[in-house]
Amino acid sequence: MVVQFLTPEAEPIDPRIERLVTEVIGRIADKWTMLILEVLEQRGTLRFTEVGRAVEGISQKMLTQTLRQMERDGLVQRTVHPVVPPKVEYRLTDLGLSLSEAFCGVWTWAAEHLERIDAARLAFDARS
């Protein structure tokens, strides 16, 4: 299914922008990306193992895949220090920080509407 986004003037948006928005939403909708984004935003630069410990339940394989994709998208910077054993650190780039800020609104919205959503769910469940 293709969703056609329109500008306020009802002109079609550049298909490249549509693709990017769809990809970013898909990536951010992934819980691991959101959690890693939050951890790095709150704690700053972390080693690979520190990110893994901070993101409860993530496997090493999923952590590696998610960080690689975030690096590819320009959201994190990976720094390898030439020491033995290797020291690898991750931090959010300016792009990653701006995405984190954009999604702060979701956290604010959830906090503001938690009671209403809980009430709606209870009402729905009572009817079922």
C-alpha positions as CSV (number, residue, x, y, z in Angstrom):
1,M,0.0,0.0,0.0
2,V,1.4,3.4,-1.0
3,V,0.3,6.4,1.0
4,Q,0.4,9.7,-0.9
5,F,1.4,12.5,1.3
6,L,0.4,16.0,0.2
7,T,1.7,19.4,1.2
8,P,-0.7,21.9,2.7
9,E,-1.1,23.3,-0.8
10,A,-2.2,19.8,-1.9
11,E,0.9,19.3,-4.1
12,P,2.5,15.9,-4.2
13,I,5.6,15.5,-2.1
14,D,8.9,14.4,-3.7
15,P,8.8,10.6,-3.7
16,R,12.3,10.5,-2.2
17,I,11.0,12.3,0.8
18,E,8.0,9.9,1.0
19,R,10.4,6.9,0.9
20,L,12.6,8.4,3.6
21,V,9.7,9.2,5.9
22,T,8.4,5.6,5.5
23,E,11.8,4.2,6.2
24,V,12.4,6.5,9.3
25,I,9.0,5.6,10.7
26,G,9.7,1.9,10.2
27,R,13.1,2.2,11.8
28,I,11.9,4.3,14.7
29,A,8.8,2.1,15.2
30,D,11.4,-0.7,15.9
31,K,11.6,-0.8,19.7
32,W,15.4,-1.5,19.7
33,T,16.2,1.7,17.7
34,M,13.9,3.8,20.0
35,L,15.5,2.3,23.2
36,I,19.1,2.7,21.9
37,L,18.3,6.3,20.8
38,E,16.9,7.0,24.3
39,V,19.9,5.4,26.1
40,L,22.5,7.3,24.0
41,E,20.5,10.6,24.4
42,Q,20.4,10.2,28.2
43,R,23.9,8.8,28.8
44,G,26.0,10.2,26.0
45,T,28.9,8.2,24.6
46,L,28.9,4.5,25.6
47,R,30.8,1.4,24.8
48,F,29.1,-1.4,22.9
49,T,28.7,-3.6,26.1
50,E,27.3,-0.6,28.0
51,V,24.7,0.0,25.4
52,G,23.8,-3.7,25.6
53,R,23.5,-3.6,29.4
54,A,21.3,-0.5,29.3
55,V,18.9,-1.9,26.7
56,E,17.2,-4.7,28.6
57,G,16.5,-7.8,26.6
58,I,18.4,-7.0,23.5
59,S,20.6,-9.8,22.1
60,Q,24.1,-9.1,21.0
61,K,23.1,-9.9,17.4
62,M,20.2,-7.5,17.4
63,L,22.3,-4.8,19.1
64,T,25.0,-5.1,16.4
65,Q,22.4,-5.0,13.6
66,T,20.5,-2.0,15.1
67,L,23.7,0.0,15.8
68,R,25.0,-0.7,12.2
69,Q,21.7,0.5,10.7
70,M,21.7,3.6,12.9
71,E,25.3,4.3,11.9
72,R,24.3,3.8,8.2
73,D,21.5,6.3,8.6
74,G,23.8,8.8,10.2
75,L,22.2,8.6,13.6
76,V,25.2,7.3,15.6
77,Q,28.9,7.7,15.3
78,R,31.0,4.6,15.9
79,T,34.5,5.2,17.1
80,V,37.1,2.4,17.3
81,H,40.1,3.1,19.6
82,P,43.3,1.3,18.6
83,V,43.9,-0.6,21.9
84,V,43.9,-4.2,22.9
85,P,41.3,-5.4,23.4
86,P,39.5,-3.0,21.0
87,K,37.5,-0.3,22.5
88,V,34.4,0.7,20.5
89,E,32.2,3.6,21.5
90,Y,28.9,4.9,20.2
91,R,27.3,8.3,20.4
92,L,24.5,10.1,18.8
93,T,25.3,12.4,15.9
94,D,23.6,15.8,15.6
95,L,21.2,14.1,13.3
96,G,20.5,11.4,15.9
97,L,20.0,14.1,18.6
98,S,17.6,15.9,16.4
99,L,15.6,12.7,15.8
100,S,15.6,12.1,19.5
101,E,14.2,15.6,20.1
102,A,11.5,15.1,17.5
103,F,10.3,11.9,19.3
104,C,10.4,13.6,22.7
105,G,6.9,14.8,21.7
106,V,5.7,11.2,21.7
107,W,6.9,10.8,25.3
108,T,5.2,14.0,26.3
109,W,2.0,13.1,24.6
110,A,2.0,9.7,26.3
111,A,2.6,11.2,29.7
112,E,-0.2,13.8,29.2
113,H,-2.7,11.2,27.9
114,L,-1.8,8.1,30.0
115,E,-5.0,8.3,32.2
116,R,-7.3,8.8,29.2
117,I,-5.8,5.9,27.3
118,D,-6.0,3.6,30.3
119,A,-9.6,4.6,30.8
120,A,-10.5,4.0,27.1
121,R,-8.8,0.6,27.3
122,L,-10.7,-0.4,30.4
123,A,-14.0,0.7,28.9
124,F,-13.3,-1.2,25.7
125,D,-12.2,-4.3,27.6
126,A,-15.4,-4.1,29.8
127,R,-17.5,-4.1,26.6
128,S,-15.8,-7.1,25.1
